[in-house]
Amino acid sequence: MAPAPEALYLPGVLSTEQLHLSAHYMARSQEAEGVIPWFPGGHADVWDHVECAMALTVTGRLVPEHAEAARRAYLWLDGSRHPDGGWYAKYRQGRAVTELREANHAAYPAVGLFHHLLVTGDTAFAERMWPVVESGLEFVLALRGEQGEVLWARSEDGSPGDHALLTVCASVHHALRCGAALGARLGRERPEWSAAADRLAELIQNDEGLFSDRSRFSMDWFYPILGGAVRDEAAKARIAERWDTFVMPGLGVRCVSDQPWVTAAESSELVMALAAMGETETGVRILRDVQHLRDADDGVYWTGYQFAEQVRWPVERSTWTSAAVILAVDALTGTTPGSRVFLHTWEQEPVGV
């Protein structure tokens, strides 16, 4: 029997049942208040929490309990905000354990809630959650530096960070675009968000020296593409430039260039960037390579693999790693309308299709 049209799968790599099994881990890990920690009993952060909520929204088209878990995850965001904006950098058992607030954490709910609207068509829920998006992005814009870059965090004493990070600004660029698109669909135009995104894209494309040097991290290599700031021929040139530095054939993508360590999440995020470039076959190959990190018993992914020592490291199975794999499959296949969030094609078709 052929799979249902809405079924998520990647032929020859992952079946619908395997992907649903991976998503079950996130739903099982979710705490009573709605927060999704890194692993059962572990800590949580908002960025990875939203990544899990998006993956559950994708599988929730066929698994109602996943859809409900995603809604609960988003609702948790509303009650966990800092009174002055943003979210705490770390939570444990639903409670903040630091006063630090990071820019990319505050921005990412805009991506997740726009994704939720595209997948579900639930405008009422988007309206309900709009204050979460708005407060998060306004917190981010208050962290802008003199040239329009976004400083990485607001410190525990309330002062802004002293530097900007390329990956953070690329993620914020994505969030501002998504927030503006969500606002437009709700009749809440925010041209200042689009203008801020335009400025970030210009800086990312033309002034990389403005950002602190984190070039050893693969995310600084591909996130400008994943976040939509670098596209077309410039994207292809960027990927080609450091491909051999970060991609380990048969294993996946290094997290950092100077360590023998591949991770499933970085591999999956590169796959999403490749999908946005139209490099689907290459993306499928990378995602196939990283399946050695999948636990065959329950479908959960180990975070990474240290290939010099030939051991899985760290010894953890992070929820957000399984989430990234699910989102990568959706980006490669275009199965749900939410894939347009990562393909940057959301203007091409109507909501809810």
N, C-alpha and C positions, 0 to 999 in steps of 0.2 A: 504494500500500500504506500502510495506517495505521501510524503509529509504534508501537513496543512500549509497553505500559503503563508500563514503568519508564523510558522515554526522556524525557530532559529537553529541553524546547523551549518557546518562547513564541510562539504563533501570530502571524504578521505582523511579528515582531521578530527572533527568533533561532531557527534550526533546531538540531536535535540535532548535526548535523555541525559547525555553526559553533561551538557551545559546546565540543564535544570538541577542536576545533582550538585554541581559546583555552586549554584545559587542557593540551594538549600542550606549550605554552610553559613552563608550570610544571615539568612532568616533564623537559623538556629542560634547564631551568636548574638542576635539582637537582644538588648536588655529591655526590661519592662517599660522604661520611660521612652523607648524608641531609638536610643543611641546604638550604633553598631561599632563595637570595638575592633581592634586589630585582630583579636582572637578571643575566644570565650574567657571572660575574666580579665582581659587586658585593658590597656588604655585606649582612648579614642581621640581622634582629631577630626575637625569638621571637613577638611578636604577629602580625606579617605572615606569618611562617613557618607559624603555626597556621592563619591564614586560608587560605593555599594548601593546606594539608593537608586542610582541610574541603572545599574545592572539588574536590580530587582524589578524595576519598572519594565525593562525589556522582557525578562522572562515572565513577568506578571501578566503579559497578554494571554498566556495559556495557563498560568498557575495563579489562581486568585489569592492564595495566601502570600505570594511574593508581591503582588500588587498592593495588598494591605500593608505589608511590611515596609514597602517604599513610602507609602503615605505617612505611616507612623514615624519613619525616619525624618521626613521633611517637617512634620509637625513638631518634632523634638527641637528643631532649629529655633523655632519661635520662642520657646521658653528657656533656652540656654544662652541667649545673647548677653553680652556685657551691657550694663546700663548705658554706657557711653558709646556703644557701637562695636561691631565686630564680635568675634568669639574668642574664648580663651584657647590657647594653643594646645592644651592637653586636658582631657577629662578622664576620670577614673570612677567607675560605677556612677556615671552621670554627673559627677561633681568636678568643678574646675580644680586643678592642682597647680596652676600658675596664673599670673596676671598678664603674661605676655600675650599679645594678640597679633597674629600674622596676616599680612595683606592677602595672600592667596587663599587663606582659609575664609576670610570675609567675602571674597569675590565669588568663590566657586558655587555657592547656592544659586546664583543667577544662571549658571550653566545647567545645573541640575533641574531647576524648576522650569526653565524653558524646554529642556529635554522632556520633562514630564508632560508638559502641555502638548508637545508635538506627538508623543506616543499615545496619549490618552484622549486628547481633545477636551479635557476637563477644565473649561474656562473658569468655572466657579472655584475650583481648588486653586487655580493660579491667582485669582483675585484675592482669595483668602491669604495666600502666601506672599502677595506683593510686598507688604511691609518688610518681610525678611530680605527680599532682593534689594529693595530700596535702601534699607539701613546698611546692608553689607557693602554696597557699592559706594554709598556716600562716605562710609568709614574709609574705604580705600582711597577715594579722591582727596580726602583730607590728609593723606600721606604723600601727596605729590611733592616732588622736589622742584628746584628752580627751572628745570628744563622740561618738566612734564613727566619725568620718570616717577615711578611709585617706589617709595622706600619700603623695605621688606617687612617692617613690623612696627608696632608701638610697644615700647618697653614696659616693664612692670611698673615703672614710676610715671608712666604716661607720656614719656618723651618719644619722638619718632626715631626710628633707626637711622644710622649714619651712612647707609649705602643701599644701593638698588641691585637686585639680582635679575639676570636675564630671564631665567625660567619663570620666576615670579611675575615679571612684567609681561611675559608672553601669555601666561595663564590669565592674568588680569585683563589683558587685551581681549582674550576670548570671552571672558565674563562680561565685560562692558558691551561687546557686540551682542551677546545673548540677552543681556538685560535690556538693551535698547530694543531688540527685536520682540522680546516678551512685552515690554511696555507698549510698543506700537500695536500689538494684537489686543491689548486691553484698553486701548484708547488713552494711554498714559505716555505720551511722547517724551523722550528724554534726549534731546539733541546734544546736550552737554556730555552725555556718556559716549555718544558716537564720536564727538570731537576729541575727547580724551583718548579714546581708542585709536583714532587717526594719528594723534601725536605719538602714542606709544609705538605704533607700527613704524612710524618714521624713524624713531630712535633705534628700534630693534634692527631695522634694515640698514641704517646709515651710521650709527654711532655706538657700536658695540663696546667701545672703550669706556663708555660712561658707566658700565656695569662692573661690579666686582668680578675678578677673574675666577670663574668656576669651570673653566674649559675642560678640566679633567672629568667632569660629570657628563655622561651622555645626554642627560636631559637638556643641558645648554646647547647641545648639538641639534636635537630634533624638535624641541618644544616651540621654537619660533614658527615652525611649520604646523605642528599640532594645534597651536593656538591661533593659527590663521594670519599671522603677521607677515610671513614670508611664503610666497606662492610661485607657481609656474616655473619658469626657467631658473629663477633664483633659488627656489626650493630644491630643484634637481642638483644644482651646483653645490649647494650646502650639504646635501646628503652624500654626494660623491666624494666630497673633500675629506671626510673623516670616516667613511664606511669601514675601511680596513682597520682603523683604530678601535672601533667599538664592536663590530659584528664578528662573532666567533661562529663560523659555519658548523652546523650540527648541534650547537649549544644554545645560541641566543645572543643577547646584547649585554655587553659589560655595563655595569652601573658606573664605574669609574675606569679611566683609561689605564691607570697604573696598578690595578689589582686584578688577579685572575678570578673574577667573580661575575657571573651572569645572573640576571634577575628576570623573572617572568613578567613583572610589571613594566620595567623599562622596555623589554622586548615587545610587549603588547602595545605600549604607547608608540613605539616606533612603527608598528604595524598600522596604527590609526593614522599616523602622519603619512605613511606610504599610500594608504587608501585615499587620503585627501589629494595626493598627487596623481592618482590614477594608476599607481604601481601595484596593482592587486596581486599579480602572480608572485612578486617578490615578497609582499606581505604575507601571503599564504605560506610561503616557504619558511619565513622567520617564525611564524606561529606554530608551524609543524615542528620546527627544531626545538622549541621550548617545551614540548609535551613531556619531556623526560622529568619535568618538575611536577607533573600531575600524579597524585596518589590514586592508583587504580582502584583501591578499595572504596573510597568515598567521594572521589572526584575533586578533592581539594588540592590546591596548588601550594607547594612549598615556595617560600619567598625567593630563594636563590640557590646557586650551586658554585662552590669554590673548586674550580677545575684543576688547580695544581695539587690540592690535597684530595680531590675527588670525594668531596663531602657536601651535603646540603647545608647551606649556611645563609643566614642564621637558622637555628633550629626552631623554626616557627612556620606556621601556615597562615599567612595574613589574609584576612577577608578581602582586602582591597586588591590583592593579587588576582584572586578568582574574578573579582569584578572587572579588572582591566582586560582579562582574557575574553569575557563575555562581550564587553563593549568593542573589543577589536574584531570579534567575529561579526558583530552587527555592522561595523564600519565596512568590513570587506564585502559583505553580502547585501547591504542596504535593506535588510529585512524589515526593520521598523522605521517609521518616520524620524525617530530619535537619532538615527545614524547621521542625519543631515547636520546635527550639531557638530560632529567631528569631521564631516566632509565639507562643511561650510557651504552647503547648498540649500539652506532652509528657505530662501526666497523663491525657489523654483517650483514648489508645489504647495497646495493648501494644507492647513492644519488638519490633523485627524485622519489623513488618508493612509 
